[in-house]
Amino acid sequence: MIKKDRQWAIIAYLTLIGFMIAYFVPKEKSDFLRTHLRQSFGLWLVYLAFGQVVSNRDSWTYSIAYWIVFGTLFLYGLVSAAKGSSKTLPLIGSYFQKIFSVF
């Protein structure tokens, strides 16, 4: 793993546009980068889907739980990428690896 792969992996977690940049810009992707691209893409999709559900409910309880859960997951992925580790996200990471194996 090279330093550039870690930088691209970190960028993928920052924003959805960051994911697109990290996916399309590097010409060669290592297994490390592919793992984090899958994690980031899946996390962004679930984040947006649950965001629609939470926004339909007018409850602070749901909103706070939503932000805590996804903030923690994004932070976990970001720290894992920064450390150079290919750990998957808790509970949902292995599903993302299977579903998005095209990346």
matplotlib code that plots the C-alpha trace (Angstrom):
import matplotlib.pyplot as plt

x = [0.0, 1.3, 0.6, -1.5, -3.9, -4.4, -5.1, -7.6, -9.3, -9.6, -11.1, -13.7, -15.2, -15.3, -18.1, -20.1, -18.2, -15.0, -16.0, -16.5, -13.2, -11.4, -13.1, -12.4, -9.0, -6.6, -5.7, -4.7, -6.5, -4.9, -7.0, -6.8, -8.3, -11.0, -12.0, -12.4, -14.2, -16.8, -17.2, -17.5, -20.0, -22.2, -22.1, -23.1, -26.0, -27.3, -26.8, -28.9, -31.6, -31.9, -31.8, -35.0, -36.7, -35.5, -36.5, -40.1, -40.3, -40.3, -38.5, -35.3, -34.7, -34.5, -32.4, -29.9, -29.6, -29.1, -26.3, -24.6, -24.7, -23.5, -21.0, -19.5, -19.4, -17.9, -15.3, -14.4, -13.9, -11.9, -9.6, -9.2, -8.2, -5.8, -4.1, -3.7, -6.0, -8.4, -10.9, -14.5, -17.2, -19.0, -22.2, -22.6, -19.1, -19.0, -22.3, -20.8, -17.8, -20.0, -22.6, -20.1, -17.5, -17.6, -15.4]
y = [0.0, 3.4, 6.7, 7.9, 5.0, 6.0, 9.6, 8.4, 6.2, 9.1, 11.4, 8.7, 9.0, 12.8, 13.5, 11.7, 13.8, 12.8, 9.2, 9.9, 11.6, 8.8, 6.2, 7.9, 9.6, 6.9, 4.8, 1.7, 0.8, -1.5, -4.0, -1.6, 1.3, -1.0, -2.1, 1.4, 2.5, -0.3, 0.7, 4.4, 3.9, 1.5, 3.8, 6.8, 4.9, 3.7, 7.2, 8.8, 6.1, 6.4, 10.2, 10.1, 7.9, 10.0, 13.3, 12.0, 11.6, 14.8, 13.5, 14.7, 11.2, 9.6, 12.5, 12.3, 8.5, 8.8, 11.3, 9.4, 6.1, 7.4, 9.8, 6.9, 4.7, 7.4, 8.2, 4.5, 4.1, 7.3, 6.4, 2.9, 4.4, 6.8, 4.0, 1.9, -0.8, -2.7, -3.3, -3.5, -1.5, -3.2, -5.1, -3.9, -3.9, -7.5, -7.0, -4.0, -6.1, -8.7, -6.4, -4.0, -6.5, -4.8, -2.0]
z = [0.0, -0.9, 0.7, -2.3, -1.7, 1.9, 0.7, -1.9, 0.7, 3.1, 0.4, -0.4, 3.1, 3.2, 0.8, -1.9, -4.5, -2.8, -3.4, -7.1, -7.3, -5.5, -7.7, -11.1, -10.7, -9.7, -12.8, -10.7, -7.5, -4.9, -2.9, 0.1, -2.0, -3.4, 0.0, 1.2, -1.9, -1.4, 2.3, 1.5, -1.4, 0.6, 3.7, 1.6, 0.0, 3.4, 4.8, 2.1, 2.3, 6.1, 5.8, 3.8, 6.4, 9.3, 7.5, 7.2, 11.0, 12.9, 16.0, 17.6, 19.0, 15.5, 14.2, 17.0, 16.8, 13.0, 13.3, 16.1, 14.2, 10.9, 12.4, 14.2, 11.1, 8.9, 11.6, 12.0, 8.2, 8.0, 10.9, 9.5, 6.1, 7.7, 9.7, 6.5, 7.8, 5.6, 8.4, 7.4, 9.1, 12.0, 11.1, 7.5, 6.1, 5.0, 3.1, 1.2, 0.3, -1.3, -2.9, -4.4, -5.5, -9.0, -7.7]

ax = plt.figure().add_subplot(projection="3d")
ax.plot(x, y, z, "-o")
ax.set_aspect("equal")
plt.show()
